[in-house]
Amino acid sequence: MLRKPTLDDVPAVLEFLSDPVAMEFIAEPTSDEAAARAAIERWLARWDADGLGFFAIERREDGVMVGRIGLLVWDTRDWTTSTFAESGEHGQLELGWSLARRFWGNGYATEAARAARNWAYAHGVDSLVSLIHPANERSVSVARKLGAVPGETIEVGGKPAVVWQHL
């Protein structure tokens, strides 16, 4: 199930934010509860600014949050996160995901990404990419399962990222 995140999700978000393996290709891990709360607040602010953002991925059978999936606006002039209002014609929407490691290998990322992508297209989005570090084999596998195709390699935060175009 996909739903908007809430501040009640802090412990679940902290699980993947604090895991150096889960965060290897995304950001520096943090075990700070305030950082998890701030991440959720940023996600909600993006919903307010753009009418879209990250969803919490909730396991149907027990309601456990396994990770996050959703949409993030990038300004392609410098590949920094942005809003539609700030990036204007240079805005590019990314479909991104991150799960707690104990939930890897269950197909949750692919299922949630497919649902989020379908939601985006149903809400008028016409172009989606996923920015994936070339060594992130798990995310590359998800992108391939979704039918995305690799394009150019850019730099995001000092690291390479392949721009995978969703068709």
Residue pairs with C-beta under 8 A, 6 or more apart in sequence:
1 57
1 58
1 59
1 60
2 55
2 56
2 57
2 58
2 69
2 112
2 115
2 116
2 119
3 55
3 56
3 58
4 44
4 47
4 53
4 55
4 56
5 13
5 40
5 43
5 44
5 54
5 55
5 56
5 68
6 40
6 56
7 37
7 40
7 41
9 40
9 56
9 65
10 33
10 36
10 37
10 40
11 36
12 56
12 64
12 65
12 66
12 100
13 36
13 39
13 40
13 65
13 68
14 31
14 33
14 36
15 100
15 102
16 22
16 23
16 67
16 68
16 98
16 99
16 100
16 101
17 23
17 27
17 29
17 30
17 31
17 35
17 36
17 39
18 29
18 30
18 31
19 29
19 100
19 101
20 29
21 101
22 29
22 98
22 99
22 100
22 101
23 29
23 98
24 136
25 132
25 133
25 135
25 136
25 139
25 159
26 98
27 157
30 36
43 53
43 54
43 68
43 70
44 53
46 52
46 53
46 54
46 72
46 73
46 83
47 53
49 83
49 84
49 85
50 71
50 73
50 83
50 84
51 123
52 70
52 71
52 93
52 120
52 123
52 125
53 70
53 71
53 72
54 68
54 69
54 70
54 71
54 72
54 96
55 68
55 69
55 70
55 112
55 116
56 65
56 67
56 68
57 65
57 66
57 67
57 68
57 69
57 97
57 99
57 108
57 112
58 64
58 65
58 66
59 65
59 66
59 103
59 108
66 99
66 100
66 103
66 108
67 97
67 98
67 99
67 100
67 103
67 108
67 109
67 112
68 97
68 98
68 99
69 95
69 96
69 97
69 109
69 112
69 113
69 115
69 116
70 95
70 96
70 97
70 116
71 93
71 94
71 95
71 96
71 116
71 120
71 125
71 128
72 81
72 93
72 94
72 96
73 81
73 82
73 83
73 84
73 87
73 91
73 92
73 93
73 94
74 80
74 81
74 82
74 87
74 91
74 92
74 93
74 94
74 131
75 81
75 82
75 86
75 87
75 90
75 91
75 92
76 87
76 90
76 91
76 92
77 87
77 90
79 131
79 154
79 155
79 156
79 161
82 91
83 91
84 91
92 127
92 129
93 120
93 125
93 127
93 128
93 129
94 128
94 129
94 130
94 131
95 113
95 116
95 117
95 120
95 128
95 129
95 130
95 166
96 130
96 131
97 109
97 112
97 113
97 139
97 142
99 108
99 109
104 138
109 138
109 139
109 142
110 142
110 145
110 146
113 142
113 146
114 146
117 128
117 146
117 166
120 128
121 128
127 165
128 165
128 166
129 148
129 151
129 163
129 164
129 165
129 166
130 139
130 143
130 148
130 163
130 164
130 166
131 154
131 156
131 161
131 162
131 163
131 164
132 139
132 140
132 143
132 161
132 162
132 164
133 139
133 159
133 160
133 161
133 162
134 140
134 153
134 160
134 161
134 162
140 162
140 164
143 150
143 164
146 166
147 166
147 167
148 164
148 165
148 166
148 167
149 164
149 165
149 167
150 162
150 163
150 164
150 165
151 162
151 163
151 164
151 165
152 162
152 163
153 160
153 161
153 162
153 163
154 160
154 161
154 163
155 161
